[in-house]
Amino acid sequence: MTQDKPAAPPIEAARAAAQAAPEGPHVVEFRNVTKTYYPGTRRAFTAIKDVTFTVEDLPNIGELIAIIGPSGCGKSTVLKMIAGLEPQFPPSSGEVLVLGQPVGAPGADRGMVFQEYTAFDNRTVLDNVAFGLECRGVHRAERHARALEWIRKVGLDPQKDARKYPQQLSGGMKQRVAIARSLILNPRILLMDEPFGALDPMTRLRMQDLLIALWSSSETTVFFVTHSIDEAVFLGDRIYLFSNPPGTIVEQAFAPRPTVPAVEAHAQPEFTERTRYIREKIAKMEKEAGRV
Ligand code: ADP
């Protein structure tokens, strides 16, 4: 007889327990992080200032942290710092810790999905999805079997789509490949920078549902940058609202996990109330910045 994995405790209880008595290192911690581009020149520009937050390690649960705020407030800068990508990394001051260690460089524990599709045009879907395993030296038969499984999980057809090349795919299909390429490596952290920003509205909602389906049973912590308030509220367990540049966190909000598809969630009064609250905050900031 096989025993089922015990059900994860509700996220709120797990978060309270982790905050009271953390068992291990935090997943990500920013301590007074500031980033100034072109320091010491006339072009010096501070993108984020004094950003401080902690994402605790919740046993068996990966949280989804949505980052939202006015454009240019440093959302991507934060994400790329966690990834260890230059020139966003290193910070001008402050500390960025991942799993308790200062970030030094990109690593296999952090996967990334961008708005622009990033894959090899000369590789099939199968070989794109299997790429990370190939880099890890997994032999051909095994990596192909695992890649086919992921192609199926992200809603593509292992028979028809696996042999296609990226240019034969729609925008939504390409992002499915991008998600499969990242999740096949089972990263501890998945960094998503406006991944659905270029998709048409209905495809975008379907991709949100797909992400929830794939991720809610995993232990991957997802950082999701978006400029869509609906997307942040639907997907986010917690939402970091950033200020006008130089960006800093002005508010941290928590939202319940989706229990219905995005289209249905959008019609719920609680959802409308949450989005209205954030929309008003952002509108106020944009007014203060003289953008309206
Ligand atoms: P967001 O994702 O919120 O739109 P970004 O983090 O992309 O914001 O950028 C914040 C600010 O920092 C912007 O004004 C942008 O022009 C600037 N910036 C971002 N990356 C660089 C870079 N590599 N060099 C110089 N300035 C940058």
Boltz pocket constraint, residues with backbone or C-beta under 6 A from the ligand:
constraints:
  - pocket:
      binder: B
      contacts: [[A, 37], [A, 38], [A, 45], [A, 47], [A, 69], [A, 70], [A, 71], [A, 72], [A, 73], [A, 74], [A, 75], [A, 76], [A, 77], [A, 78], [A, 87], [A, 88], [A, 245]]
      max_distance: 6.0
